[in-house]
Amino acid sequence: MIENGYITSVGTGGKGGTEVSEAEYNMILEAIHAKPEATGTTDYHLRDDLTWEAYEVDPPEPEEDELTDEEALEIILGGAV
């Protein structure tokens, strides 16, 4: 499937897609396996010319610390621990 010049999925003959030869399919898979590694703020789209285009992503949300049992009980009891 190609949308706006980007390969959005690769399948095995579903409806609505762009038909490719086995050689083209193998070239697409080779390009997919060569995708540059994403960073915390950059990922990549595969273009229909089999080049990767960088784009900015929102940084991941910081992980919240888990509550201790005591903190959870304090929340449940409204601070009366």
C-alpha positions, 0 to 999 in steps of 0.5 A: 500500500502506498499513501502520499508517496510513502509505503504504509504496508506490504502484504500478499495480495490484499485488495486496494494495494499496488501490485509488485513483482517478486523482485520488487517485493524483495527489494522492499523487504530489503529496504525495510530491514535496512531502516535506520534506528529510531532515536527518542525524537526521530523515526523514519518513513519509507518512501515509494522510491525505497529511501528513508525520510526522517521525521520528528516524533514526540519524546516518550512520556517519562515513566512514573514511579510506582507507588509503594504499598504505604503510599497507595494505602495513604491515598485510599484512606485519604491521608489517614495513615 
